[in-house]
Each structure stands twice: as C-alpha cells, then as structure tokens.
Amino acid sequence: MVSILTKNIAQAIYESSCNKEGALLDVAIMDSATFLKKKNLLGKKEEILKALEDMINKEEGIIKARVTTKSQIEKELEKGIEDFIREKYKAKEVILELKTNKDVLGGIKIEIGDEIIDTTLSSKIHQLQDYLIKN
C-alpha cells in the first residue's frame, strides 16, 4: 500500500485551486474535501492545512518566525529582528510570534521552519562546555 504524504496532498490542493475564483474555486475545494473524506485523511487536516499555509507563505514571500526570550522585548529590537530575517531570507513580509520563557537565562532564540538561531546564554554555555571537553 502506498502512503500519501500530507505535503503532497497540500501541493495537489494548492495546484488545483491556484488562480481560481468563484464557482471554479468552490468546485476545487469540494473535490479536495471529497478526496480527503474518501481516503480517510480528515484526521490529518491540521497537518495538511499547515503544509498548505507554508506553501502559500513561501509563494507570497512571507516568513513566520517564533522568537523566544526571557522577558518581553522592546519594539526597537523587534524591528531589528524583523529586518534581519527579511534580509537573510529575502522576505517581503515577516510575521513574528513573540514568546517569553522564564527558563531562558538570557539572549534570543529564533525558530524559522526547521532552522533555529539560538543565541541564548544556556546555548552558549553548552557550546563552551562541549569545546572544553573536546580540547
């Protein structure tokens, strides 16, 4: 039996509905929903929607990033992070999800898709520890 990847399903839904409006878009959406129901894939709807959102964001040049710090950051730093991400990823728009975590000793952790930019103090301590153990 062949396994259908949620990413492939999302790609098919995207391609079948891209550049369609009105009745044609309604038909594409109904066909997609019927397919998901027929293949018993409605339980994977969250994963499919997430993959679809990622594709649309990529197409539109939108980057979503999760920023974790010990305490709330100032607007100036928030803008600096947005500018850094916009330049690094050549994004048209950057959407930041700001989170605070009391367990973070200091610094910033930025997550963009599968990439993590970790400049937290605990990360630096672990890097130093690894360096000292190896040398």
Helices and strands as residue ranges (DSSP letters): H 6-17, H 22-38, G 42-44, H 45-60, E 62-69, H 75-89, E 93-100, E 108-112, E 115-118, H 121-134
